[in-house]
């Protein structure tokens, strides 16, 4: 069995507020039925439709599929039998359209599940809907000019973060017990942090990429989002087919690097206070924190990510449209883009005739020189200091106001780019190919979620989850019912 999180000692009053592992345990004990889980999530969805979490939902269809419920007493340790799960609308799920959040693909209906979805379905998962997202995953706010904005689960007047905003909000509100998102530069970790849930960006290649709408194949990966690290560990176990559960690491055996000269610079005041309080709790609990110097980290990450991201999108998407027989060409797709920000990005930086298109030489340098140098910088720190990971604030400020969806948010009352505020700390791990685990660090006085992240060595995902279980238990961030924290206006 997967280790249950610290919050499982007492079950929530509402079944919709169960964690994934609590729901699995309750099904196994026959204290609830699959029907109860789906019905609870459906009722919560009816209460929270104004948050814009879903592009398409199918609770009634899933109830019919579930029938009277599975044989709960026979569940295997890694079974997801009867568990309602949501999926970002750029990951193929048979029976649903796969819009990638853009009107040009609203009629594209894949006939086969993505490989990662197939593995979840084999384990008995039930898919209750496709979640809203930033159009074509080309943004970090989940502002969507066609399908509507995704609103923050803690405060509907604020941004959800992106691009997997709908998946994070669905989990935080109890509309599903887990969700699948995708992460290229921070798209799982950012909304996880801003909505107070857990999100894993696995090492690229750990999960199969077949059936996922691309952005930048060098950096793209699907990943799980849920309420606790144990929930995410269970999903990872199912997707990878591992027979061994993740077990919490001993605090005194955990060594984490801290880079004050980059990740901790210029933080929002409340983010700084909460993250430093978390560091103190970890230190007092025996976790070893080692201060690191990584000069040039930001510049090297930027030289890597910008060129790779802009250069890979057009050819990767063009190939995707063709091999999946969408009936849509790239010119048609881009002309139909609804968001001004997305069209501007394509017209100015990504399209084949854009004035700032990345040259072949710059892309070659990013892939063959800058990215290896960035990976080497991280690996040298991991090896030299015998680190299990590097700990950082996931975002440098809290969720911005919804009115700032078009690109500007407040940082200590000063306007900054949303891309800078939310991507600065997540980008280096993405560009270096590291796995990253985002989890709650606490809440501000206004109830806004603040997240911390642990980035680990490549392919050390299970160790990252083992550390996450321990840190989650040490910090004991109280679960807050997002659905009742704020009523929709």
ChimeraX attribute file (.defattr): number of C-alpha atoms within 10 A of each C-alpha:
attribute: neighborCount
match mode: 1-to-1
recipient: residues
	/A:1	14
	/A:2	17
	/A:3	17
	/A:4	21
	/A:5	21
	/A:6	17
	/A:7	18
	/A:8	14
	/A:9	9
	/A:10	8
	/A:11	14
	/A:12	15
	/A:13	8
	/A:14	12
	/A:15	19
	/A:16	25
	/A:17	28
	/A:18	21
	/A:19	26
	/A:20	26
	/A:21	28
	/A:22	23
	/A:23	24
	/A:24	25
	/A:25	20
	/A:26	19
	/A:27	26
	/A:28	20
	/A:29	14
	/A:30	14
	/A:31	11
	/A:32	17
	/A:33	21
	/A:34	26
	/A:35	21
	/A:36	18
	/A:37	24
	/A:38	27
	/A:39	19
	/A:40	18
	/A:41	27
	/A:42	23
	/A:43	14
	/A:44	20
	/A:45	23
	/A:46	10
	/A:47	15
	/A:48	20
	/A:49	12
	/A:50	17
	/A:51	24
	/A:52	24
	/A:53	36
	/A:54	28
	/A:55	20
	/A:56	15
	/A:57	18
	/A:58	14
	/A:59	21
	/A:60	13
	/A:61	12
	/A:62	19
	/A:63	22
	/A:64	11
	/A:65	13
	/A:66	18
	/A:67	10
	/A:68	12
	/A:69	18
	/A:70	16
	/A:71	14
	/A:72	20
	/A:73	12
	/A:74	13
	/A:75	18
	/A:76	13
	/A:77	15
	/A:78	23
	/A:79	20
	/A:80	25
	/A:81	25
	/A:82	29
	/A:83	24
	/A:84	28
	/A:85	28
	/A:86	28
	/A:87	28
	/A:88	31
	/A:89	34
	/A:90	29
	/A:91	29
	/A:92	28
	/A:93	27
	/A:94	16
	/A:95	13
	/A:96	21
	/A:97	21
	/A:98	27
	/A:99	25
	/A:100	27
	/A:101	30
	/A:102	26
	/A:103	19
	/A:104	20
	/A:105	21
	/A:106	12
	/A:107	14
	/A:108	18
	/A:109	17
	/A:110	19
	/A:111	13
	/A:112	14
	/A:113	20
	/A:114	20
	/A:115	19
	/A:116	23
	/A:117	23
	/A:118	17
	/A:119	18
	/A:120	21
	/A:121	20
	/A:122	14
	/A:123	21
	/A:124	18
	/A:125	19
	/A:126	25
	/A:127	26
	/A:128	26
	/A:129	27
	/A:130	31
	/A:131	30
	/A:132	34
	/A:133	40
	/A:134	30
	/A:135	29
	/A:136	26
	/A:137	26
	/A:138	24
	/A:139	27
	/A:140	30
	/A:141	35
	/A:142	32
	/A:143	30
	/A:144	25
	/A:145	18
	/A:146	13
	/A:147	19
	/A:148	19
	/A:149	24
	/A:150	33
	/A:151	27
	/A:152	35
	/A:153	36
	/A:154	29
	/A:155	24
	/A:156	20
	/A:157	18
	/A:158	22
	/A:159	30
	/A:160	39
	/A:161	36
	/A:162	33
	/A:163	35
	/A:164	37
	/A:165	37
	/A:166	35
	/A:167	37
	/A:168	43
	/A:169	35
	/A:170	32
	/A:171	32
	/A:172	29
	/A:173	28
	/A:174	28
	/A:175	34
	/A:176	34
	/A:177	28
	/A:178	29
	/A:179	31
	/A:180	28
	/A:181	32
	/A:182	32
	/A:183	27
	/A:184	26
	/A:185	31
	/A:186	30
	/A:187	33
	/A:188	34
	/A:189	37
	/A:190	31
	/A:191	37
	/A:192	36
	/A:193	31
	/A:194	33
	/A:195	32
	/A:196	32
	/A:197	26
	/A:198	32
	/A:199	34
	/A:200	32
	/A:201	31
	/A:202	29
	/A:203	25
	/A:204	23
	/A:205	14
	/A:206	18
	/A:207	16
	/A:208	17
	/A:209	18
	/A:210	15
	/A:211	20
	/A:212	24
	/A:213	24
	/A:214	29
	/A:215	25
	/A:216	22
	/A:217	17
	/A:218	19
	/A:219	23
	/A:220	25
	/A:221	27
	/A:222	26
	/A:223	26
	/A:224	26
	/A:225	34
	/A:226	32
	/A:227	28
	/A:228	27
	/A:229	30
	/A:230	29
	/A:231	26
	/A:232	24
	/A:233	27
	/A:234	24
	/A:235	27
	/A:236	25
	/A:237	19
	/A:238	21
	/A:239	24
	/A:240	13
	/A:241	12
	/A:242	12
	/A:243	11
	/A:244	11
	/A:245	18
	/A:246	22
	/A:247	19
	/A:248	22
	/A:249	17
	/A:250	15
	/A:251	18
	/A:252	12
	/A:253	12
	/A:254	20
	/A:255	21
	/A:256	24
	/A:257	23
	/A:258	20
	/A:259	17
	/A:260	13
	/A:261	14
	/A:262	18
	/A:263	20
	/A:264	19
	/A:265	11
	/A:266	13
	/A:267	19
	/A:268	18
	/A:269	13
	/A:270	18
	/A:271	26
	/A:272	18
	/A:273	14
	/A:274	19
	/A:275	23
	/A:276	15
	/A:277	15
	/A:278	19
	/A:279	20
	/A:280	14
	/A:281	15
	/A:282	20
	/A:283	14
	/A:284	12
	/A:285	15
	/A:286	14
	/A:287	22
	/A:288	17
	/A:289	18
	/A:290	15
	/A:291	13
	/A:292	16
	/A:293	13
	/A:294	13
	/A:295	12
	/A:296	12
	/A:297	17
	/A:298	17
	/A:299	12
	/A:300	20
	/A:301	23
	/A:302	18
	/A:303	20
	/A:304	28
	/A:305	26
	/A:306	17
	/A:307	22
	/A:308	24
	/A:309	23
	/A:310	21
	/A:311	24
	/A:312	19
	/A:313	19
	/A:314	20
	/A:315	16
	/A:316	15
	/A:317	19
	/A:318	16
	/A:319	14
	/A:320	18
	/A:321	19
	/A:322	13
	/A:323	8
	/A:324	14
	/A:325	12
	/A:326	16
	/A:327	11
	/A:328	16
	/A:329	16
	/A:330	18
	/A:331	10
	/A:332	12
	/A:333	17
	/A:334	19
	/A:335	14
	/A:336	14
	/A:337	22
	/A:338	18
	/A:339	19
	/A:340	12
	/A:341	19
	/A:342	21
	/A:343	18
	/A:344	14
	/A:345	17
	/A:346	22
	/A:347	18
	/A:348	15
	/A:349	19
	/A:350	22
	/A:351	23
	/A:352	15
	/A:353	11
	/A:354	14
	/A:355	11
	/A:356	14
	/A:357	17
	/A:358	20
	/A:359	12
	/A:360	11
	/A:361	10
	/A:362	17
	/A:363	22
	/A:364	14
	/A:365	17
	/A:366	23
	/A:367	19
	/A:368	12
	/A:369	14
	/A:370	23
	/A:371	23
	/A:372	16
	/A:373	18
	/A:374	24
	/A:375	19
	/A:376	13
	/A:377	17
	/A:378	23
	/A:379	19
	/A:380	13
	/A:381	18
	/A:382	19
	/A:383	11
	/A:384	9
	/A:385	15
	/A:386	15
	/A:387	20
	/A:388	21
	/A:389	26
	/A:390	24
	/A:391	24
	/A:392	25
	/A:393	26
	/A:394	34
	/A:395	29
	/A:396	26
	/A:397	27
	/A:398	28
	/A:399	30
	/A:400	24
	/A:401	18
	/A:402	21
	/A:403	13
	/A:404	18
	/A:405	22
	/A:406	15
	/A:407	18
	/A:408	18
	/A:409	26
	/A:410	18
	/A:411	19
	/A:412	13
	/A:413	8
	/A:414	8
	/A:415	13
	/A:416	14
	/A:417	15
	/A:418	24
	/A:419	14
	/A:420	17
	/A:421	25
	/A:422	29
	/A:423	21
	/A:424	20
	/A:425	23
	/A:426	25
	/A:427	21
	/A:428	26
	/A:429	26
	/A:430	27
	/A:431	28
	/A:432	27
	/A:433	26
	/A:434	24
	/A:435	24
	/A:436	30
	/A:437	26
	/A:438	31
	/A:439	31
	/A:440	29
	/A:441	29
	/A:442	25
	/A:443	21
	/A:444	15
	/A:445	8
	/A:446	8
	/A:447	14
	/A:448	23
	/A:449	27
	/A:450	29
	/A:451	30
	/A:452	24
	/A:453	27
	/A:454	26
	/A:455	28
	/A:456	29
	/A:457	25
	/A:458	19
	/A:459	16
	/A:460	17
	/A:461	23
	/A:462	19
	/A:463	18
	/A:464	25
	/A:465	25
	/A:466	21
	/A:467	27
	/A:468	24
	/A:469	24
	/A:470	22
	/A:471	25
	/A:472	21
	/A:473	14
	/A:474	17
	/A:475	18
	/A:476	15
	/A:477	17
	/A:478	12
	/A:479	16
	/A:480	16
	/A:481	17
	/A:482	21
	/A:483	22
	/A:484	11
	/A:485	14
	/A:486	15
	/A:487	14
	/A:488	16
	/A:489	6
